[in-house]
């Protein structure tokens, strides 16, 4: 019973944190760092923050820095977007960033995952069409 109450408390804390990040009270980085901690603690994985320069413009149509999170576990490659909120455009951007990573490293992702407590309803059909799994809470993710 205590574990269930604590899990709900943590879920509410993350939702409040997402609202704070969205409203500028807390930085997006702080929110992302909290999610990384939860994933690493719960699943025993290492979340790698990849920050590479896309000189061919694959992700954004012009040369630009590309940042995303990668989890490698038992040979599986999971590319993740950890955001306090995401909309339809954000889904398309994430998919292009993932394709850039795959092309650069010549390794296709086994899963594309967005973890965000605030996913715009119009983003869900886009995610489904692009093969992106969405989770409103990091504790809902099943890692392989």
Secondary structure per residue as TSV (DSSP state, phi and psi in degrees):
chain	resnum	aa	ss	phi	psi
A	1	X	-	360.0	-44.7
A	2	X	H	-60.5	-42.1
A	3	X	H	-61.8	-40.6
A	4	X	H	-64.6	-42.5
A	5	X	H	-63.8	-44.0
A	6	X	H	-64.5	-40.0
A	7	X	H	-61.4	-42.9
A	8	X	H	-65.3	-39.3
A	9	X	H	-62.3	-45.8
A	10	X	H	-63.0	-38.8
A	11	X	H	-63.0	-44.5
A	12	X	H	-65.6	-39.5
A	13	X	H	-60.2	-41.4
A	14	X	H	-67.6	-38.3
A	15	X	H	-64.9	-42.5
A	16	X	H	-64.3	-40.8
A	17	X	H	-61.1	-37.6
A	18	X	H	-64.8	-43.2
A	19	X	H	-62.3	-41.5
A	20	X	H	-62.3	-42.7
A	21	X	H	-64.6	-42.3
A	22	X	H	-63.0	-36.4
A	23	X	T	-89.3	0.5
A	24	X	T	86.4	4.8
A	25	X	S	-72.9	-33.8
A	26	X	S	-130.5	150.3
A	27	X	-	-76.6	152.4
A	28	X	H	-59.0	-36.2
A	29	X	H	-62.1	-43.0
A	30	X	H	-62.2	-41.1
A	31	X	H	-63.2	-47.1
A	32	X	H	-60.2	-44.1
A	33	X	H	-61.0	-37.6
A	34	X	H	-64.6	-43.2
A	35	X	H	-63.9	-41.2
A	36	X	H	-58.7	-44.8
A	37	X	H	-58.5	-42.5
A	38	X	H	-64.5	-45.8
A	39	X	H	-62.3	-44.0
A	40	X	H	-66.9	-40.0
A	41	X	H	-70.4	-45.1
A	42	X	H	-72.4	-40.2
A	43	X	H	-108.0	-6.1
A	44	X	-	65.7	29.3
A	45	X	-	-104.6	168.5
A	46	X	-	-111.3	124.8
A	47	X	E	-96.1	116.9
A	48	X	E	-97.6	126.0
A	49	X	E	-88.3	114.1
A	50	X	E	-100.0	128.0
A	51	X	E	-133.4	101.6
A	52	X	E	-129.0	154.1
A	53	X	E	-90.8	124.4
A	54	X	E	-94.7	89.2
A	55	X	T	-75.8	-11.9
A	56	X	T	-97.3	-6.1
A	57	X	-	74.8	26.6
A	58	X	T	-61.8	-46.1
A	59	X	T	-77.5	-43.2
A	60	X	T	-118.3	5.4
A	61	X	S	84.0	-2.8
A	62	X	S	-156.4	158.9
A	63	X	-	-57.2	133.2
A	64	X	E	-166.4	158.8
A	65	X	E	-72.4	137.4
A	66	X	E	-122.1	128.1
A	67	X	E	-123.1	133.1
A	68	X	E	-157.4	171.8
A	69	X	E	-112.3	138.7
A	70	X	E	-127.0	136.0
A	71	X	E	-120.0	127.6
A	72	X	E	-119.3	121.4
A	73	X	E	-143.1	124.3
A	74	X	T	50.8	40.9
A	75	X	T	82.1	-5.7
A	76	X	E	-86.5	140.0
A	77	X	E	-109.8	117.7
A	78	X	E	-115.1	125.5
A	79	X	E	-104.5	127.2
A	80	X	E	-122.4	150.6
A	81	X	E	-120.5	117.7
A	82	X	E	-109.8	107.8
A	83	X	-	-135.8	150.9
A	84	X	S	-72.6	-26.3
A	85	X	-	-157.1	154.7
A	86	X	B	-149.4	141.4
A	87	X	-	-115.4	-173.0
A	88	X	H	-59.2	-46.4
A	89	X	H	-61.3	-37.8
A	90	X	H	-62.0	-34.7
A	91	X	H	-65.4	-44.8
A	92	X	H	-63.3	-40.9
A	93	X	H	-63.1	-45.3
A	94	X	H	-59.5	-43.5
A	95	X	H	-61.8	-41.3
A	96	X	H	-67.1	-38.4
A	97	X	H	-63.8	-40.2
A	98	X	H	-64.4	-42.7
A	99	X	H	-64.4	-36.2
A	100	X	H	-59.6	-48.2
A	101	X	H	-60.1	-46.5
A	102	X	H	-59.2	-44.8
A	103	X	H	-65.1	-45.2
A	104	X	H	-64.0	-40.5
A	105	X	H	-100.7	0.6
A	106	X	T	48.9	48.9
A	107	X	-	-147.2	117.1
A	108	X	-	-78.3	136.7
A	109	X	-	-68.5	140.3
A	110	X	S	-77.0	-32.2
A	111	X	E	-148.0	143.4
A	112	X	E	-109.8	128.0
A	113	X	E	-133.0	131.6
A	114	X	E	-112.6	127.4
A	115	X	E	-117.3	114.8
A	116	X	-	-158.9	132.5
A	117	X	S	-74.5	-12.7
A	118	X	-	-128.1	90.8
A	119	X	B	-107.8	118.8
A	120	X	-	-56.3	135.6
A	121	X	H	-57.3	-33.3
A	122	X	H	-72.2	-14.1
A	123	X	H	-82.7	-24.0
A	124	X	H	-61.5	-47.4
A	125	X	H	-63.9	-33.1
A	126	X	H	-65.4	-46.4
A	127	X	H	-58.4	-45.7
A	128	X	H	-61.0	-45.8
A	129	X	H	-62.4	-34.6
A	130	X	H	-88.9	-2.5
A	131	X	T	76.8	28.5
A	132	X	E	-99.6	126.0
A	133	X	E	-80.5	139.0
A	134	X	E	-120.6	141.3
A	135	X	E	-136.8	134.0
A	136	X	S	-84.1	-10.5
A	137	X	S	-148.8	137.2
A	138	X	G	-63.2	-24.3
A	139	X	G	-74.7	-13.0
A	140	X	G	-84.6	-14.3
A	141	X	-	-73.0	136.2
A	142	X	-	-107.1	117.8
A	143	X	-	-111.0	121.4
A	144	X	-	-38.9	360.0
